[in-house]
Amino acid sequence: MSRFRFLHAADIHLDSPMKGLRQRFSDDSVIERLDNKPNRKALDNLVELALREKVAFVILSGDLYDGSWKDSGTGHYMLRALSRLTAKNIPVYYVAGNHDADSVIIKELPMTAEIHKFPSKKPSTKIIEELKVALHGLSFETKSINNNVIPDFPSPEPGYFNIGILHTSLEGNYENHISYAPCSTTDLINKNYDYWALGHVHKHKIIHQDPWIVYPGVLQGRNIRETGASGVCLIDVEDHEVKEVRFVPCDVLRWEEVTIDLTSITSWEDMLDLAKSAFERAIENSGGYLLLVRCILTGATSLNDRILASHDLVDDISALLHPLNGDETVIALEKIECKTTLLQKELNQSQLSALDEALDDVLKEEHLSVTLKKNLTPLLTLLPHQIDKTIYEEEAFEELVGKAARALRFQLSQQDK
C-alpha cells in the first residue's frame, strides 16, 4: 500500500501592495500590520505547515508574485522560503500565472535543483519515480492567454498518479476573475488525470471530485473582495486514489463584511446597539484573527436620510470598536457602506412627496451630469495621490448623485422641525 500527502497552493502574490488601504484605517497598529507584508508571514505559515505535515512535495499553481519585483528582496524572500522545504527533501513544482508570466517578471533568481518550474513553450511532464507520480504543467509567456491549452497537455502516464497544474479562470471568467487560459470542467475531466491543481481564482473551491479539480484560493486575503479564511489544500493519496482534500488556513489577518439590518429601526441609539452586537459576533467567530471589516447598513428605515446626511456616522460606529479591542486591536473598520432605503410610510407626507418630485426633476436634467463632473474634476486633482479615486468613476457616479439627493432631502425636511 502506497501513501503520501502533498500540499497545493496558489496565488501567493508575494509583496502585493495593499493599495489605498493606509487611508482607510486610523489605527497605527493596523497600518503597521499591513505595512509588514502579511503575505510574507502567510508564506512562512505555508512552509511550516508543509514541514509539520511531512508532505512529499509542494505544488504552486501560479502567481507566486504580483508582477515584476520592486526590488530583489521579493525574489530572495521567495527563494529562501522554498529552500527551507528543499533542505528537508520536499521538492517544489510550480507554474507561472498571469501575474508572474515570463513577460512580466523581468528577472528571476536561479532556483535550486529541487525547485522545478514548468516551461512555457508547451505543457511538459515531471516524474517522481519513487511515488509513481506524474505532474503535468504549463507556465505562461504572457499575462494574457485566451486559448484553451488543455488539448496540448500530455496523456496520463499509465500506472502513475497524474496531476495537472494550470493557472486558469475555468469556463471563462469564473467567479468574475479575468478570463485567463479558459477551459471547461469537461475538458479537465476528459484528460483522465487524478487531480487538477488550479490557480487564479482567489476563493477555495472544489469544482469536481473523481477526478478532483481544486482551487486552493489566495494564500492571504488582500482586500475586502477576498473575505474569509485563506490558505492551502492538503491532499492525502492512498494507492493512487485521493482519500481527502483538506483546506488549511495560512493567513494572518482576515477581511469580513458585517451586515446590519436596520429594517424598522427608528433611533440612532438602536442602530449603534445593533452594530455593537454584530461586531461582537464577528470577533467571537474570528478564531483570534485580526478582522478588517466593512460595515454594510441595509434595510428600510426612517433613519435612511439621516444616515446619508450624517457627519458623525463613521465616528459613532468607529467608537464602538475601542472597548472591543482593549489593549490589542482585534477588529478595525475598513469602510461603512450604506444600502438602506427609506421606510415607505415616511413618504406619505405631502411636503416630502413634493420634494421628491422636485429632486427627481433636477436629476433628470441632461446638463446636470456634465456640470457635476466638470466641477468635480479639479477637486480630484487636489486629493493626495494615495487615495483610491475609482469610486468617482462612471459606474459609481449615478449612485453618488443619488445618495447626495437623499441627504439633501433629509436636510431640507429637518428645517421646519
C-alpha positions in Angstrom: 0.0 0.0 0.0 1.4 3.4 -1.0 0.5 6.6 0.8 1.7 10.1 0.5 0.5 13.6 1.2 1.1 16.8 -0.9 0.4 20.5 -0.5 -1.4 22.5 -3.1 -1.2 26.3 -3.0 -1.6 29.2 -5.5 -1.9 33.0 -5.8 0.7 33.9 -3.1 1.2 37.4 -4.7 4.2 37.9 -2.6 4.7 41.6 -1.6 1.5 42.6 -3.3 0.9 46.3 -2.4 -2.3 46.8 -0.4 -3.2 49.9 -2.4 -5.0 52.7 -0.8 -5.6 50.9 2.5 -3.4 53.1 4.7 -6.0 55.9 4.2 -8.9 53.6 5.4 -7.5 52.9 8.8 -6.7 55.3 11.7 -5.3 52.6 14.0 -1.5 52.7 13.8 -1.2 49.0 14.8 -3.4 48.0 11.8 -1.3 50.1 9.4 1.8 48.5 10.8 0.4 45.0 10.2 -0.5 45.9 6.6 2.9 47.6 6.1 4.7 44.4 7.3 3.5 42.5 4.2 1.2 39.9 5.7 1.6 37.6 2.7 5.2 37.0 3.7 4.0 35.6 7.0 1.4 33.6 5.2 4.2 32.1 3.0 6.1 31.2 6.2 3.0 29.5 7.5 2.7 27.5 4.3 6.3 26.3 4.7 5.9 25.5 8.4 2.7 23.5 7.6 4.4 21.5 4.9 7.3 20.7 7.2 5.0 19.8 10.1 2.8 17.6 7.9 5.8 15.9 6.3 4.4 16.3 2.8 6.1 14.5 -0.1 6.1 17.6 -2.4 4.5 21.1 -2.8 2.6 22.4 -5.8 2.3 26.2 -6.5 -0.3 26.8 -9.3 0.8 30.3 -10.4 1.1 33.9 -9.3 3.9 33.4 -6.8 4.5 37.2 -7.3 2.3 40.2 -8.0 4.3 41.3 -11.0 7.8 42.3 -11.6 9.6 43.0 -8.3 10.2 46.5 -7.0 13.4 45.2 -5.5 15.3 41.9 -5.4 14.1 41.4 -1.8 10.9 39.9 -3.0 12.6 37.2 -5.0 15.1 36.5 -2.3 12.3 36.0 0.3 10.5 33.5 -2.0 13.7 31.6 -2.7 14.7 31.5 1.0 11.2 30.2 1.9 11.1 27.5 -0.7 14.7 26.5 0.1 13.6 25.6 3.6 11.4 22.9 2.0 14.0 21.5 -0.3 16.5 21.4 2.6 14.1 18.8 4.1 13.9 16.9 0.8 10.5 18.4 -0.1 10.6 19.3 -3.8 8.5 22.2 -5.2 6.8 22.2 -8.5 5.3 25.5 -9.9 3.9 27.2 -12.9 3.9 30.9 -13.8 0.5 32.6 -13.9 -0.7 35.9 -15.4 1.0 38.0 -12.7 4.3 36.3 -13.0 4.4 35.3 -16.7 7.7 35.3 -18.4 7.0 38.6 -20.0 6.1 40.2 -16.6 8.9 39.0 -14.3 11.9 40.8 -15.7 14.4 38.9 -13.6 14.3 35.6 -11.8 16.7 34.2 -9.2 18.4 30.9 -10.0 16.4 28.2 -8.3 17.9 25.1 -6.8 17.6 21.6 -8.5 14.6 20.7 -6.3 12.5 23.8 -7.2 11.0 22.9 -10.6 9.4 25.5 -12.9 7.4 24.1 -15.8 8.4 25.7 -19.1 6.1 28.0 -21.1 6.6 26.7 -24.6 4.3 23.7 -24.2 2.9 21.5 -21.4 5.5 19.1 -20.0 5.8 16.3 -17.5 7.9 15.7 -14.4 8.1 12.3 -12.8 8.6 11.4 -9.2 9.5 7.8 -9.7 9.6 6.7 -6.0 6.0 7.8 -5.6 4.8 6.9 -9.1 3.6 10.4 -9.6 3.4 12.3 -12.9 3.0 16.0 -12.8 1.9 17.8 -16.0 2.1 21.6 -16.1 2.4 24.7 -18.2 3.8 28.2 -17.3 2.8 31.2 -19.4 4.8 33.5 -21.5 2.4 36.5 -21.4 -0.1 38.0 -19.0 -3.0 37.4 -21.4 -3.9 33.9 -22.6 -7.2 33.5 -24.4 -6.9 30.0 -25.8 -7.7 26.6 -24.3 -4.4 24.8 -23.7 -5.8 21.5 -22.4 -5.6 19.7 -25.7 -1.9 20.3 -25.6 -1.4 18.6 -22.2 0.2 15.1 -22.3 -1.9 12.0 -21.9 -1.8 10.5 -18.4 1.1 8.2 -17.5 -0.2 4.6 -17.1 0.3 3.3 -13.6 1.1 6.7 -12.1 -0.9 9.2 -10.1 -1.4 12.0 -12.6 -1.6 15.7 -11.6 -2.4 18.6 -13.9 -1.1 22.1 -12.8 -2.7 25.1 -14.5 -3.5 28.7 -13.9 -6.9 29.2 -15.4 -10.2 31.1 -15.0 -12.0 27.9 -15.9 -15.1 28.1 -18.0 -14.2 31.7 -18.9 -14.2 34.5 -16.3 -15.1 32.2 -13.5 -16.2 34.0 -10.3 -15.7 37.4 -12.0 -12.0 36.8 -12.4 -10.2 38.0 -15.5 -10.6 35.3 -18.2 -7.3 33.5 -18.4 -6.4 30.3 -20.3 -10.2 29.4 -20.3 -11.3 25.8 -20.4 -14.3 23.8 -19.3 -14.7 21.4 -16.4 -15.4 18.7 -19.0 -12.1 19.4 -20.7 -10.3 18.7 -17.4 -12.3 15.6 -16.6 -11.8 14.1 -20.1 -8.0 14.4 -19.7 -8.2 11.5 -17.2 -5.8 12.9 -14.7 -6.4 12.1 -11.0 -6.1 15.7 -9.6 -6.1 19.1 -11.2 -4.2 21.7 -9.1 -5.6 25.0 -10.3 -4.8 28.6 -9.6 -6.1 32.1 -10.5 -9.5 32.1 -8.7 -9.0 33.6 -5.2 -11.7 31.6 -3.4 -11.2 28.0 -2.3 -13.4 25.8 -4.5 -13.7 22.1 -5.1 -15.0 22.1 -8.6 -15.3 18.3 -9.1 -14.4 15.0 -7.4 -13.1 11.9 -9.2 -11.2 13.4 -10.8 -10.5 16.2 -8.2 -10.5 19.7 -9.6 -9.5 22.2 -6.9 -8.7 25.8 -6.4 -7.0 26.4 -3.0 -7.7 30.2 -3.2 -5.4 33.1 -2.4 -2.9 32.5 0.3 -3.6 35.7 2.1 -6.7 38.0 1.5 -5.5 41.4 0.4 -8.8 43.5 0.3 -12.5 43.3 1.1 -13.1 41.3 -2.1 -11.1 38.5 -0.6 -13.1 37.8 2.6 -12.9 34.8 4.9 -10.1 32.3 5.6 -7.3 32.0 3.1 -4.8 29.2 2.8 -3.8 25.9 1.1 -5.0 22.4 0.5 -3.5 19.2 1.9 -4.2 16.1 -0.2 -3.9 12.6 1.1 -3.4 9.9 -1.5 -3.6 6.1 -1.0 -2.9 3.6 -3.7 -3.2 6.3 -6.4 -6.6 7.4 -5.1 -7.4 10.7 -3.4 -8.7 10.0 0.1 -9.1 13.5 1.4 -8.7 17.1 0.3 -8.4 19.3 3.4 -8.3 23.1 3.4 -5.9 24.6 6.0 -5.7 28.4 6.7 -2.3 30.1 6.4 -3.5 33.7 6.6 -2.6 36.2 9.4 -5.5 38.6 9.1 -8.9 38.5 7.6 -11.3 40.7 5.7 -15.0 40.4 6.6 -18.3 42.1 5.7 -20.6 42.8 8.7 -24.1 43.4 7.6 -26.5 45.2 9.9 -30.2 45.1 9.0 -31.9 48.3 10.1 -35.4 47.4 9.0 -37.9 49.4 11.1 -35.2 50.8 13.3 -36.1 54.4 14.3 -33.4 55.6 16.7 -29.7 56.2 16.3 -29.0 54.5 19.6 -30.8 51.3 18.5 -28.7 51.3 15.3 -25.5 51.6 17.3 -26.6 48.8 19.6 -27.2 46.5 16.6 -23.8 47.4 15.2 -22.1 46.6 18.5 -23.7 43.2 18.7 -22.8 42.4 15.2 -19.1 43.3 15.8 -19.1 41.2 19.0 -20.4 38.2 17.0 -17.7 38.8 14.3 -15.0 38.7 17.0 -16.4 35.6 18.6 -16.3 33.8 15.2 -12.9 35.2 14.1 -10.7 32.5 15.6 -8.4 35.1 17.1 -7.5 36.7 13.7 -7.3 40.5 13.2 -10.6 41.4 11.4 -10.7 44.2 8.9 -14.4 44.8 8.5 -16.7 46.6 6.1 -19.9 47.6 7.8 -22.9 47.3 5.5 -26.1 49.0 6.6 -29.2 47.6 4.9 -33.0 47.6 5.3 -35.9 50.0 5.1 -35.6 52.5 7.9 -36.7 56.0 8.8 -33.1 56.7 9.6 -32.1 56.4 5.9 -31.8 60.1 5.1 -30.2 60.9 8.4 -27.6 58.2 7.8 -26.8 59.6 4.4 -26.6 63.2 5.7 -24.7 62.5 8.9 -21.2 63.7 9.5 -21.0 61.6 12.7 -21.8 58.1 11.3 -18.2 57.0 10.9 -17.1 58.4 14.2 -20.0 56.9 16.1 -19.6 53.4 14.6 -15.8 53.5 14.9 -16.2 54.4 18.6 -17.9 51.1 19.2 -14.7 49.2 18.4 -12.5 50.8 21.1 -13.9 48.9 24.1 -14.0 45.7 22.0 -10.3 46.0 21.2 -8.8 46.7 24.6 -5.0 46.6 24.7 -4.7 44.8 21.4 -6.6 45.5 18.1 -8.7 42.6 17.1 -11.2 44.5 14.8 -10.8 47.6 12.7 -13.3 49.4 10.4 -12.4 49.5 6.7 -15.4 51.3 5.4 -19.2 51.9 6.0 -21.4 51.1 3.0 -24.9 52.4 3.1 -27.5 50.3 1.3 -30.5 51.4 3.3 -33.8 52.6 1.9 -36.4 55.0 3.3 -39.2 53.3 5.1 -42.3 53.7 2.8 -44.6 55.0 5.5 -42.4 58.1 5.8 -43.3 59.1 2.2 -46.9 59.9 2.9 -46.2 63.5 3.9 -47.2 65.8 1.1 -44.1 68.1 1.6 -41.7 65.2 1.3 -43.5 63.9 -1.8 -43.3 67.3 -3.4 -39.6 67.4 -2.5 -39.0 64.0 -4.0 -40.6 65.1 -7.3 -38.6 68.3 -7.4 -35.3 66.3 -6.8 -36.2 63.8 -9.5 -36.9 66.5 -12.0 -33.4 68.0 -11.2 -31.6 64.7 -11.5 -33.2 64.1 -14.9 -31.8 67.3 -16.4 -29.3 66.4 -19.1 -26.8 69.1 -18.2 -26.5 68.0 -14.6 -24.1 65.1 -15.1 -21.8 67.2 -17.3 -21.8 70.1 -14.9 -21.2 68.0 -11.8 -18.3 66.1 -13.5 -16.8 69.4 -14.7 -16.8 70.8 -11.2 -15.6 67.5 -9.6 -12.5 67.0 -11.8 -10.4 69.9 -10.3 -11.3 68.8 -6.8 -10.0 65.3 -7.5 -6.6 66.7 -8.6 -6.3 68.2 -5.1 -6.6 64.8 -3.3 -3.4 63.0 -2.2 -2.2 60.6 -4.9 -2.6 57.6 -2.4 -6.3 58.0 -2.2 -8.3 55.5 -4.4 -10.3 57.6 -6.8 -12.0 54.7 -8.5 -15.2 55.5 -6.5 -15.6 58.5 -8.7 -15.6 56.6 -12.0 -18.5 56.5 -14.3 -20.2 53.4 -12.9 -20.3 54.9 -9.4 -21.3 58.4 -10.4 -25.0 57.8 -10.5 -25.0 56.2 -7.1 -23.1 59.1 -5.6 -25.5 61.6 -7.0 -28.5 59.6 -5.7 -27.0 59.5 -2.2 -26.4 63.2 -2.3 -30.0 63.8 -3.3 -31.3 61.7 -0.4 -29.0 63.5 2.0 -30.3 66.9 0.7 -33.9 65.7 1.2 -33.1 64.9 4.8 -31.5 68.3 5.5 -34.4 70.2 3.9 -37.0 68.1 5.7 -35.5 69.0 9.0 -35.5 72.7 8.5 -39.1 73.2 9.8 -38.7 70.9 12.8 
